[in-house]
Structures are given as structure tokens and as C-alpha cells.
Amino acid sequence: MSPPSPLSASDERPPRRALNLKSAPLELRMLLLALVIAVVLSLLSPHFLKTANLLNLLDQSVVVGIVSIGMTFVILTGGIDLSVGSVAGLTGVVLGLSLHHFSIPVSVLLAVLSGAAIGLFSGLLIAYFDLAAFVITLGVMAIGRSLAYIFSGQTSISDIPPAINDLVYTTVLGVQTNVLTLLALYALAWGYLTYTKGGRTIYAVGSNREAARTAGLDVLFYSVLPYVVSGALAAVAATLMSAQILSIDPLAGTGLELDAIAAVVIGGASLYGGRGTIVGTLIGVFIMVMIRNGLNLMGVSPFWQGSAIGGIIIAAVLAERLLSARARR
Amino acid sequence: MTQAGATLLEAREICKNFAQTRALAGASLRLRAGATHALLGANGAGKSTLSRVISGHIRRDSGEILYHGRPLDVRSPREALDAGIAMVMQETSLAPDLSVLENIFLPDLRRSGRLSRSAMRRRAGEILADLGQERSLSLEAEARDLSAAQRQLVEIAKALALNANLIVFDEPTASLSPSEVERLFDVIARLEAGNCAVVFVSHRLEEVFAISDEITVMREGRTVAASRPTSSLNQTELVRLMVGRDLGSIYATPAAASAGRGEPVLSVRNLRAPPAVRDVSFDLHRGEILGLGGLIGAGRSETVETLFGLRPRASGQVQFDGASFAPRNPAQAIRAGLGFVAEDRRRQSIVPDLSVRENLLLGHLGAHRGFGLGYGALAAKVDELMERLELPRDRLADPNLLNFSGGMQQKIIIARWLLLEPKALILDEPTKGVDIGTRASIYAILRDIAAKGAAILVISSEFEELLGLADRVIVMSDGASIADVPTAYLDEAKLTLLAAPRSSMERNRRVLQELASEQDGAAFWAILDEDRVFCLNAAAANAKADPALRAGATPRFEETQIAAALRARSLDFVLDPVSGLRSLLVDVKSHRGHELGSIGLVIGPDRTAPPADATRAAIIERFRQTV
């Protein structure tokens, strides 16, 4: 297509209207959407707004929420990580086997390091050899699941020390530690993406790789880093998941990648990279979890839930495209 | 069929906006069959946009187009082609994997029925012969292997193969050598005779005067002079129409070239990065503005990208700021004190998802060591820069730099580098797509920072800009630096001849070599000024007959061994009383009558001079075959 032949005439700005939904930040729009969904669900089900259910909502957000942080990093650079679910399964098995030999902290560390190492492997292949992220992480996804079966001996590992339960159920001011971990990780990720050289570089790389390189940014390093973060966080999620149910299944985390991608996309990130925020992702996670929870409360068949979630993803992306196309015209 | 001279197409009050950029704001154009119409304007005036509207590449927002007297509303290039309107694009649109032949007939591939390959070959051969390329351009070559000039020629051939009623040539000559330009002009003349309407877009006013019948001038998206007969305008008037004021005020007067020059900051020797960069050497001094000139495809961008660490280098020595310099990536170059405003703003400079402020600070981020951003410490400096560049400070918070005009975008990108206070700043086509007012302020900024001691290297395909801005020009051709000339001795004509691709210079050099050995002397091709000779090419067979002229050199007459002959400009051989060398000067012209300087022949000291008239005729004949 033709580049606009630029003129100084464009220095006029479009008139700004008070509280214009189209020009409001994306997170605000998504937050409004989340609130609307919450209101609708509380009208449909009397149980929805009860404290127990709200705490339950937070608890259900932990695993997909933590994985979605890494997914946000990856998607911001214009990549995708399909392997997070199987990496969660594999690192869970690593955790379970380590617990047979080592203390809890050492075992958790080993699980997280192995997650990071898998991410490093994918990231290097993708960034250094310029291979398609979709294909590489698809391959790693298959390998990860297969290794999880092999290492676990095709059965779930349930002889893990019950003390690991404390990772989830210790409460601070009435809030469970797994929820606190979730919120702390989001705060960290937000700070990193907003206030550090690395965070801004991730945005720049995803938005215009060539321009980032020309400006002297370390494109290679910050293209690999998100996959490392994603792998490590998949292991953190696997740890909290195992600690909660005191059992490790090689099948754990199946389909997690799709939930995470959905949350990031509902949160307003562009799959082309460069656009999206960590707060948006958190809201996206809440929207997903709320809908699933609401449908459960209303007794909707789990077979219909997939259709509902899928419909909402498509609607969110379509709405975003229409709004941003209009805002840019 | 429209009669010769009758109006073929009329565009009225065409408007077109891109996002928030107004590219066309009421442009009009009236084209007559059998006439060549020059469409002129400064960068960003809307010439290309108007051309693309006419040829269906872009849809207009409003306005009307009459074609053969009927309203025309083409929605795609295909519909335009069906109506007989073709366009030769500035940025070539060839399919890299297809052969030259297939590319030429690409628009025909959608027609139903079988294509006769032999008929296609015959027709393509005829077209290439018209363009003078029948021997140098193979129909079977893949488009990806062609040089920039060859790609442009195939693009032209593609339009000619359509037998269109109207052809738009958008800067067709920017990558062509003088001889190729001449052949193109012959072809255009033939199109005219065939009652075709031709639109010719060019920056080179000389060319416009050479071939156009009428001129339309655009400025800031509007037509400011419509269909004026070319003979009624002169160069000064044209420039004033294009610019809206006198040109002198755009390029502030160059500081005395020799006065301010300090020690070399960047010193490049035999830089090689094949295929585009073969042998480049030059020195860039503190406080000077150095131009890097040449045709499109000469390897200028590739040279500076190699220096900046964006491309791997094969060999060559580079000294920067007194130390050996071989950056493996831009970060190293930036930290050493080099800045680089790349050619393609959209692809290489602008990060659309970062705010304007962060775009400005992106170079800082690249150079910054540390975990945080370090923006805070720069706030005062950013404010000061915005003021200096006459940019409104409140626009820094805007979310998208792409919504700015080209001029504002470029200022922000320049500010990105000024913020780092580089020792040397390289700018690749800094005024591409920049409106005329902003151009003037960009020139002023560059002069200002040069005066403060920075070294500046500017690449520009607009020779006029190079001559107005730079103190000195390095001319590149086919990946090699071939001349280093102070702008005071240059003009557009000389630069055009110097920048010709090596291949034509090699042919020329062979002829000079033959002449030199036949007379056991020396031969050269040069342009003579009042007291200075500007040597384009030279060859010597006998060291004793060497007149001390080198390609790209600009000695005064008395600095050569044949000063008497250069001064006399006689039709006969002249004996130099100082050196004792006997020489003949022969003025040469192109077959269209364009002056191409003089061929000089120096006779070896042991030979007797042949008859002057016969020699002159022989030289003219041989020269004609090479240019």
C-alpha cells in the first residue's frame, strides 16, 4: 500500500469529547466490561456476590493468571507460546520427582529453573534462528507432554509432603498465599513493563523490531527473555496447582495455553505485538474465570461452557478491532 | 479515439486524507493526448498521491476525474489498466521470483486464454531494444538479481507493453544513467507521436525542460500552477512555484567550506560489504556537512548501515574519534557517539505503539545502561530540544507518532539522536516526505549542530539538496566511492555525469584507454569551467604525457600540464609552452544535443599530431557509442 504522503496540515487534532469510550484506555473499557458481566451474573445467580464465591473466584484465577503474565510478555513481542500447558505438566512432574530427594524450596527452585530452561530453548530457536514461534512452541508442547508421561511413569504422583500445602493455604490478613502470589507477580510484571528499560524494549521490539534495532536496543535478548519468563511462570503455576491438590498428574495443565492466550487477547493485547498491558491481562483473566464460575452457578452444562468462552473471545477481539479501526480513521 | 492535443483526462479538486494527514487538498490536473506533462512539486507536495489516484492505486475521498470526457471512477490498478491508464512506480513492484519476461507481461496473466510465449518474447525484445537494453538485460533473468536501474527499466517496459493511452512515470530517472535517461526520452517522444498522454514526475528540472510540453506545479496538496506551457517558464520561476518562496532562504548559506573544517572524526578506508558495498573510502571532519551522492542503488544506504553496525562488513578499516571502529550492532555505534537517521521512517525509525515522548527517547534507551529508564534526568533536555526544533511540547504525550505530519515525524526522529549529542550524525534522505517549511528548519538545525562541532553525513538523491546543504560531496557509483568534490565546484549536470553507473564509465574508460594508447599519450573526459577543469574520467598510456588529471579531481587550469590548451579551447592541437605537451579538446554532445563536456587527447612527446579535424570526428563518433 502507499505510505501517506505527509503534510503539515495534519497537525490539527480531532476534537476530544468528554468521556469518550472509544478513546478511553483499553483497560478502562475492559474493566467496564468485567463490571457489566459481574452485575449480570449477580442478577442471574444469588450466590455470585457472596464472599465465599468471590474468594473462590480469586482462587480459580491463580493458575491461569500466573501463566497469562508470561503469555503477555511473549505476545507483546509478537510471539506466541503454545507450550505453557505442557511445560506446567512437565515441571509439575519435575517438582514431584524432586520432592522425593530434596526439600520443598529446592524442589520448587528446580521446577522453576527447568521451566525457564525450556523457555530459553524455545526462545533461542525462535529469536536466534528467526523461526516461527507458533511452530517451535507447538513442537515443545508435544515434547513437554510426552516427557511428562515418561518421567511420571504414566501415573499421577501423590506421595508428596503435605507441608507443601502451606504454599497455598497460609493466609495473610485473610487472603490465601496463592492469591497473594498472583497479585504480587502482577505488580512486579506491571512495574517491569512500565518502568524498566527491559519492559519498554519488549514493547518496542513487538511494535517495530527494525526500529528497535536501529535505535540500539538489544532485540535478541529481549526476544528470548519473554519465553524464559513464560516457562518459569508455567512452573510456578504448576507448583501452586500441585500444592493445592497434593497430587501431580502428567495431564495437568492441558488446555492451559488456550485459556492464557484467551485472557491476554480479551485483555486487549494485539497478537501482532507491541500493544497490550498487564492490567488488561488481569482483567481478561477475571472475565474468563467469572464467566466460567457464573455458568457453573447457574448449572449450565460444562459442554456449553466452551461455546460461551469462545464466543466471548471472538466478540472481544471483534469489538476491539471495530473500536480501534474507528479511532484511527 | 481522442485527437492529438485534445483533453484526454481531467482531474478536478481531488482530495485525499491518510489517517489525519491531508495528502491532497483540491488538486487538479489536465492531460492532453500526444503531450508530455511534467508534474512538479517539492517532497510531500502530493505528486505521487495524485498519480496513484489517477492510476487506481489509491481511491480519492472527493473530487472528480473525467476521462475521454466521461466520469471515471477506478477502484483498482486493474480497472485503470483496462481503461488504458498505466503507471511506472517509483518504488518498483516487480515479483522477485519471476523472470524479466514474466514481469513485463504480469498484467496480461489475468486475461483468459493462452499466452503465446513466443509472441511475448518478440514483443518484450522490441521494447527492451527501444530502451537500449536488448543486450544488457536478459529476458530470463530473475527480477531479484537485477540492479536498481535494471528493475526500473523493467518497470518501464511493463508499462510500455500495455499499449496504454496514458502513462504516468513517477520519478523514472532516479536510478538511471544519463544514457539510459536519453533512451527513455526517445521512447517518450515516440509515445507522444503515438498520441499517448505522458505524465512525467521528476525532481530534476533539467529533464523537465528537456522533454515536457506543459507543467503543472503542486504545493501542499494543491495545484498552484496548472498546465503552463514549458516554454513560458524558467527554472527560477519553477522553483519559486514549488517552494512558495525563493530557494536561497531554504539552504542557509554554506559556511566557508574550508574555514570550519576540523580533524577527521570518521575515517573510512576500503569498506567492503558485498554485494552492495564494494570499495568505499572517505573522511568526515568535525564541523562539516558531507554529502553522499549517487543514483538510487549505488550503495549509499548500505554503506552507512554497515558503518552503523546494521549490516555485517567484509573488510575495510574505519577510525572513529581516533579509535578503530567496527560496531557489531547499532548499540555499540551509538555508545561510541554515532547517530543515524535511517531512510525509511516507518520501517526503521517509528515505533507506533510507543508514545511520541518514548519515540523521542528511544535512542537514549538504546544507549542507556542500567535497569531503569533514566527518562527523568532528561526531562529538561527534552523540553529544550522541543523548543529548539519548534515542536509543541504538549504533543509529546500523543500516543501515536504516525498521526504526525512527515515533517514533524522527522523532527522527532532527529531529536532522538540530538538528545544523545553524537559526535557524528548520519542522515539518510532526511527530507523524504517532509514539507518545505520543515525542510528549511531541518537544514538550519543541521548547520547549527555542525557549527557546534558535530560532523554530519547526509545522503540525498536530490542533487539540488546535496549541493545546497553539503560542503563537500562524495560521489558513489555501483558500490564504490569515485569522487570527493567540494560543492563549490559542482552543479547538477556534473553530479549527474559523475554518478553514472560504473558500467557506462567502464565503457567510456576503455575508449579513453584506446585513444591514449593509439597516440602513446593520455586521454580524459572533463567539463571545463572558467578556470577549473572537472575531470570525469581519465586514462594514460604514457606517464610522460600524463596531464595530471584524475577522475573526480577538480584542479585549476594552471595545476595541470595542459593549461594553455584548456584556456585556449582551440579547434586545433595546442602546444603547452610549460610542459611541452600537445593536446586537443573535443566538445561532445549526446544524440539529443545535450552537452556532455569535452574529451581531451594528449599526444605522446615522441609522436607527431594527426590532423585535428579527422581526429575530432573520430573521437565524437567513438564517444557516441559509449554514452
Interface residues (C-beta under 8 A of the other chain):
Chain A: S2 P3 P4 S5 P6 L7 S8 A9 S10 D11 E12 R13 P14 Y195 T196 K197 G198 R200 T201 Y203 A204 G206 S207 N208 E210 A211 A212 R213 T214 A215 G216 L217 D218 G274 R275 R328 R329
Chain B: F18 A19 Q20 T21 R22 A23 A25 G44 G46 S48 T49 R52 H57 I58 E220 G221 F308 L310 N329 P330 A331 A333 I334 R335 F340 A342 R346 R347 Q348 S349 I350 V351 P352 D353 L354 E358 L362 G363 L365 G366 A367 H368 G370 F371 G372 L373 G374 N403 F404 S405 G406 G407 M408 Q409 R416 G433 V434 D435 G437 T438
